[in-house]
Amino acid sequence: MRVGVQHLLNRFGQHEDSRIDEIRKENEMKYVLGFLRFWYDFIIGDSWQTAAGVAGIFACGAWLAHAQILPGELLAPIVGVGIMSVAILSLFLSTKSDVK
């Protein structure tokens, strides 16, 4: 009879260990998902079009820098103006669509 009780205790202990591991993995995943949600909200925010436009401007700036088409002294202000243009255009289009 003692062997049966020991078997049940071992089985119960293993079940608890696996449940604890499962809970630990769920908690770890919760933090990872929270981290990713924060960065998605921070970068994308309310307008994925604005984020895509800014990414496009950065890509064009990187290409121009790599190809050495423009000197660095001109490239930074041009990329800055491009980013501001995308932001202003995005604001203009969002307020225009709200008026309708």
N, C-alpha and C positions, 0 to 999 in steps of 0.2 A: 504494500500500500504506500509506503514511503517513496518508492520509485515513481509511482503515479503522481504524487504531489510534487516531487522534484521536477518531473517532466512538465507539469502544468506551470510551475513557477518559472522554469527556464523559458517556456514558450511565451508566457506572459511578459517576461523581461525583454525578450527579443521583440515582441510586438510593441512594447513601449519605446524601445530604442529606435525602431523604424519610424514610429509616429513622431518622435522627437526630431529625427533627421528630416522628416517630411515638413514639419512645422518650421524648422530652421531654413530649409530651402525656400519655403513660401515667404518667409520674412526677408531673405536675401533678395528674392525676385521682386518683392514689394519695393525695396529701396532702389533697385536698378530701374524698375519701371517709373518710379517717382522721379528719378534723376533724368531719364529720357523725356518724360512729360514736361519737366521744367525747361529743358533746353529747346524742345519743340515750341512751347509757348513763348519762350524768350526770343527765339530766332524767327519763327514763322509768325507768331502772334495772330492777328485777325486777318492778315492779308498774305496769302502765299504768293500772290503776283508781285508784291513789293519785294519779298525775299528772293524770288526768282530773278527779278530785275537787278537787284544788288549783286547777286551771285554772277549774273551775266556781265555786269560792269567789272567785277573783280576778275573774271576770266579773261575779258578783253584786255584789261590792264596787265595781267600776268603774261598774256601772249605778246603784247607790245614790249614789255620789259625783256622777255626772253629773246625776241627777235631784234632787240636793240634798235627799234624804229625811231623811238623818241628818247631824248635824254631824260634821266631821272628827275631833273629839276622841272620838267614840263609834265611828266607822267603823273606825278602825285596830284597836282592841282586838277588835271583833266579827269582823273578817276574821281576825285572829290566832287567836281561839278557834275559828273555823270551820276553819282550816287544821290546828290541833292536833286537832280532832275527827276530821277526815278521816284524819289520820295514825294516831291511836289506833284508830279503827275498822278501818283497814286492817291494823294489827298484830294486833288481836283476831281478825279474820276469818282471817288467814293462820295464826295459831297454832291456831285452832279446826279449820281444815282439815287441819293437820299431825297433830293428835291422832287423827283417824279411822283 
